[in-house]
Amino acid sequence: MSISKTTLSPKDVDISISEISDGIYRICGLVDMYGITFNQFLINDESPTLIHTGPMGMYPKIEEKVKEVIPLDKLEYVAFLHFESDEWGGMEFLKSPKARLVCSDLSSKLNLTGWYNMPVDHISFWDNEVLKIGKKLIRFIMTPHVHHWDSMMIFEENTKSLFTSDLFMQPGFNKPVLSDDLSEAMIGLYRAVGIFASENPVRERTRRLAGLHPKMVFPMHGSCIDSSMFGKYTDAILKNDFAYTNMLLGRKMEYDVT
């Protein structure tokens, strides 16, 4: 039996912020429990948008980093890319009065309906729908079964910025933008964590994402990946096996068939 550690304490995680490109900021903290960074992304435009909030305990420090760029009451949209606590567990602590929650249509129908105290005025999007936030235009890409069946990703068309949630994640704490090839470490992490039931939907969506020719990729865990390195990560997904094989969070599942 293990004691639950579902709440990350703010004092446990140091948070930093870096401007990656053209008003897009990476907010980042290394979570030692998992050996990965938890990243949030602030797009500073006419309608400032935060992608992910981090889990509940981390959010107050994340909020402070947002306020280094914009007043919190200017935040207009908060997007989460699938229903999981590190995606938007901090939402209850959000103190921005006009911020609207943005999610996939599946997240809305499957996870935000029928639960107590859920934001009823959220906005949901389907594949290829767009939201104009000023000079930037964010397009929503449905990616079912790339981790969760309600998963989506975001592509900002003018800067060609791709926000991929748990795809292209890497372990450890590295520079804000990768200069090394960590694709092998990415595959090893997927095998150990077991977040993908099958390679097929992941590879199918990876091919579509490669066709967007992003200039910068913003994974939720790990460093950002520029276009010069992106091909190594897509090749690793397309050419290696990484789906679930009885390993979950580094622990092997034993099945009793007697």
C-alpha positions in Angstrom: 0.0 0.0 0.0 1.3 3.5 -0.8 0.2 6.8 0.6 -1.4 9.1 -2.0 0.6 12.1 -3.1 -2.0 13.6 -5.4 -1.4 17.2 -4.3 1.9 18.9 -5.4 2.9 21.4 -2.8 4.0 24.9 -4.1 7.2 24.8 -2.0 8.3 21.6 -3.6 8.6 23.0 -7.2 10.7 26.0 -8.4 9.0 27.7 -11.3 10.7 29.6 -14.1 9.5 31.5 -17.2 11.2 32.0 -20.6 10.0 33.8 -23.7 10.5 31.3 -26.5 9.3 33.2 -29.5 7.1 36.2 -30.4 5.2 36.6 -27.2 4.9 32.9 -26.4 6.2 32.1 -22.9 7.1 28.7 -21.4 6.4 28.4 -17.6 8.3 25.4 -16.2 8.9 23.5 -13.0 10.7 20.2 -12.5 8.6 17.7 -10.5 11.1 15.3 -8.9 8.4 12.7 -8.1 8.1 12.0 -11.9 11.5 13.2 -13.1 9.9 15.5 -15.7 9.0 19.2 -16.0 5.4 20.4 -16.0 5.1 23.2 -18.6 2.5 25.8 -19.2 2.4 28.2 -22.1 1.3 31.8 -22.1 0.5 33.4 -25.4 0.5 37.2 -25.0 -1.8 38.7 -27.6 -4.9 40.9 -27.7 -6.7 38.0 -25.8 -4.0 36.5 -23.7 -4.2 32.7 -23.5 -2.8 30.2 -21.0 -2.3 26.6 -22.2 -2.4 24.3 -19.2 -2.6 25.4 -15.5 -0.4 22.8 -13.9 -1.8 20.7 -11.0 -3.5 22.2 -8.0 -0.5 22.7 -5.7 1.7 24.3 -8.3 -0.7 26.8 -9.6 0.0 29.7 -7.2 3.6 29.9 -8.4 2.5 29.5 -12.0 0.1 32.4 -11.5 2.9 34.6 -10.2 4.8 34.0 -13.4 1.8 34.9 -15.5 1.6 38.2 -13.6 5.2 39.0 -14.6 4.0 39.3 -18.2 0.4 40.5 -17.9 -2.0 41.5 -15.2 -4.0 38.4 -14.2 -7.3 40.1 -15.0 -6.2 40.5 -18.6 -6.1 36.7 -19.1 -9.0 35.8 -21.4 -8.6 32.1 -22.2 -7.3 29.0 -20.4 -7.0 25.9 -22.6 -6.4 22.4 -21.5 -5.6 19.7 -24.0 -7.1 16.7 -22.2 -8.8 16.0 -18.9 -6.0 15.5 -16.4 -4.9 17.3 -13.3 -1.6 18.6 -14.7 -3.5 20.0 -17.6 -5.9 22.1 -15.5 -5.9 21.0 -11.9 -5.1 24.6 -10.9 -8.2 26.1 -12.5 -10.1 26.4 -9.2 -7.4 28.8 -8.1 -7.7 31.0 -11.1 -8.5 34.6 -10.0 -8.9 36.1 -13.4 -12.5 37.2 -13.6 -13.1 37.0 -17.4 -11.0 34.0 -18.2 -12.9 31.3 -20.2 -12.0 27.7 -20.1 -11.2 26.2 -23.5 -11.2 22.4 -24.2 -12.0 19.8 -26.9 -15.6 19.0 -27.7 -15.0 15.5 -26.3 -13.6 16.9 -23.0 -16.7 19.0 -22.7 -19.2 16.2 -23.4 -17.3 13.5 -21.5 -15.7 15.3 -18.6 -17.3 18.7 -18.0 -20.9 17.5 -18.0 -22.6 16.3 -14.8 -19.8 17.1 -12.4 -20.3 19.3 -9.4 -18.7 22.8 -9.6 -17.5 22.5 -13.2 -17.4 25.8 -15.3 -20.6 25.6 -17.3 -19.6 28.5 -19.6 -16.6 26.9 -21.1 -15.9 26.8 -24.8 -15.3 23.6 -26.7 -13.8 23.0 -30.2 -13.8 20.3 -32.7 -11.1 19.3 -35.2 -9.8 22.1 -37.4 -11.9 24.8 -35.7 -10.1 28.1 -34.9 -10.0 30.8 -32.3 -8.6 34.2 -33.1 -6.9 35.8 -30.1 -5.5 38.9 -31.9 -2.6 38.6 -34.4 -2.4 34.9 -33.6 -4.9 32.3 -34.8 -5.0 29.0 -32.9 -6.3 25.9 -34.6 -7.5 22.9 -32.7 -6.4 19.4 -33.8 -8.2 16.4 -32.4 -5.8 13.6 -31.4 -8.0 10.8 -29.9 -6.1 8.1 -28.1 -2.8 10.1 -28.1 -2.8 9.5 -24.4 -6.5 10.2 -23.7 -9.5 9.8 -26.0 -10.5 13.4 -25.5 -7.0 14.7 -26.4 -6.4 17.6 -28.7 -3.5 19.8 -29.7 -3.1 23.4 -30.7 -1.4 24.9 -33.7 -0.8 28.7 -33.9 -0.8 29.4 -37.6 1.1 32.7 -37.8 4.1 31.6 -35.8 3.8 27.9 -36.7 3.9 27.0 -33.1 2.6 23.5 -32.2 1.4 22.7 -28.6 1.5 18.9 -28.3 0.6 18.1 -24.6 2.2 14.7 -23.8 3.6 14.0 -27.3 7.3 14.6 -27.8 7.9 14.8 -24.0 11.4 14.2 -22.6 12.6 13.4 -19.1 14.8 15.6 -16.9 15.4 19.3 -16.7 17.0 20.8 -19.8 17.3 24.1 -21.6 14.0 25.9 -22.6 14.8 24.9 -26.3 16.5 21.6 -27.0 19.9 21.6 -28.6 20.4 17.8 -28.1 18.6 14.8 -29.5 16.6 13.3 -26.7 14.3 11.2 -28.9 15.7 7.9 -27.6 15.0 9.1 -24.0 11.5 10.0 -25.1 10.8 6.5 -26.3 12.3 5.0 -23.2 10.0 7.2 -21.1 6.9 6.2 -23.0 7.8 2.5 -22.6 8.3 2.9 -18.8 5.2 5.1 -18.2 2.8 3.2 -20.4 0.6 6.2 -21.5 -0.1 4.9 -25.0 -2.2 1.8 -25.5 -1.2 1.4 -29.1 1.3 3.0 -31.5 -1.2 3.2 -34.3 -3.2 6.4 -33.4 0.0 8.1 -32.2 1.8 7.5 -35.5 -1.2 8.5 -37.5 -1.4 11.8 -35.7 2.3 12.3 -35.8 2.3 12.1 -39.6 -0.4 14.8 -39.7 1.6 17.0 -37.3 4.7 16.7 -39.4 2.7 17.9 -42.4 2.1 21.2 -40.5 5.9 21.9 -40.6 6.0 23.6 -37.2 8.8 26.1 -36.5 8.6 25.4 -32.8 7.0 22.5 -30.8 5.9 23.1 -27.2 5.5 19.8 -25.3 3.9 19.8 -21.9 6.9 17.9 -20.4 10.5 18.6 -21.4 12.1 21.3 -23.6 10.7 23.0 -26.6 11.8 21.5 -30.0 12.7 23.7 -33.0 12.3 22.7 -36.6 15.9 21.6 -37.0 15.4 18.8 -34.4 11.7 18.0 -34.9 12.3 15.3 -37.6 14.3 13.2 -35.1 11.4 13.1 -32.8 8.8 12.2 -35.4 11.1 9.5 -36.8 11.5 8.0 -33.3 7.7 7.8 -33.0 7.3 6.3 -36.5 10.1 3.8 -36.2 10.1 2.5 -32.6 7.7 0.5 -30.5 6.7 2.3 -27.4 3.1 1.2 -26.5 2.0 -0.2 -23.2 3.6 -3.5 -22.3 2.6 -4.0 -18.7 4.6 -1.1 -17.4 2.8 1.8 -15.6 4.8 4.7 -14.1 7.8 2.5 -14.1 6.2 -0.5 -12.3 5.5 -3.8 -14.0 1.9 -5.2 -13.8 1.7 -8.9 -12.9 -1.3 -10.8 -14.1 -2.6 -13.8 -12.2 -4.3 -16.0 -14.8 -4.9 -19.0 -12.4 
